[in-house]
């Protein structure tokens, strides 16, 4: 196989991966992976799937042994090693959740940068260690140049006022501020806007990335000015297992009443809440949509309610709204969730097109309404591949 770039996107419970050509398509065509896949449900009900550029299945294992991220990365490299069409990997790009205020753009990884990335683990303890571990795994096996691409970078230019927390000012110096996340997903949606809509990017745009992790972002003149996630990836919307925003007084009360220490409280808000905790059934929206249980309906309704609440807040930060975009696994596939959110946004001037929404069209609002609504798939791996190609084309050094 021709020279290729490996992209690794290590999330809290999954590892997405893709292999892209090391050179851009001729004529500036769309960047298409040779293959892509995911190991999902790590430490729960793991699934390992790989598909080619046409979406045809190359590998499918519904019960791989992946008790943790290290084992999942081992499975991936095992599959690559046994692939008769194994790619000639010349560089690797990684999603790294946190760049603090230090990194506002992708960087070529060096030993010094690895040390800094590791030092940011306290800012994103459920993600950063997995991101760093993926870089180390590639380093140990391949020794090729690697690029770190940051979820926080998209929000780095937000106004200082939007990043405050209300805590005493001294904590700002310790890095306690609102950062915002899902930046690579938001960047990919912005990159696809013109090709999908045939329109110029509107002045006031809200991006809703809805999946197992979920957040929303207000974009003014193409730049992030506010986001629902703040200091941590647990803030804002309820998610698969994460609570989203909760009154801090309620957390203090629960901790006292149940004798929870820091680890117990962390497990509660990161792993036991959200759709899973509200429904008592599952963290997967697909399962809840198919369930007849009232608690499943409660979880779905609360999820949609919070999206509508945050949409109003972000529209206020923008001074109005011109367009709303849905992305992520739920945003791209759950038509009923989109419909509920759009119906809750009619006061902003959005008029849902129910038929287009059910059919899975890109534009899901009526043509004449003042605020348009769209479905634009996010593709973090494509964005990471582009950044990696740009920083390694001149022959970067391996760490």
Secondary structure, DSSP 8 states (H G I E B T S, - for coil): --EEEEEEEE-SS-EEEEEEESS--GGG----EEEEEEEESTTSS-EEEEEETTS-EEEEETT---SSHHHHHHHHHHHHHT-TT--EEEEEEEEES--TTT-SS-EE--HHHHHHHHHGGGTSTTTHHHHHHHHHHHHHHT--EEEEEESSGGGTTS-HHHH--SS-GGGGGGT-S-----HHHHHHHHHHHHHHHSS---SEEEEEEESSSEEEEEEETTEEEEES--SSTTSSS--SS---S--HHHHHHHHHHHT--HHHHHHHHHHS-HHHHHHSS-S-HHHHHH---HHHHHHHHHHHHHHHHHHHHHHHHHTS-SEEEEEHHHHHH-HHHHHHHHHTTGGGTB-B-HHHHHHT-SB-B-TT-SBEEEE----HHHHHHHHHHHHHTT-----
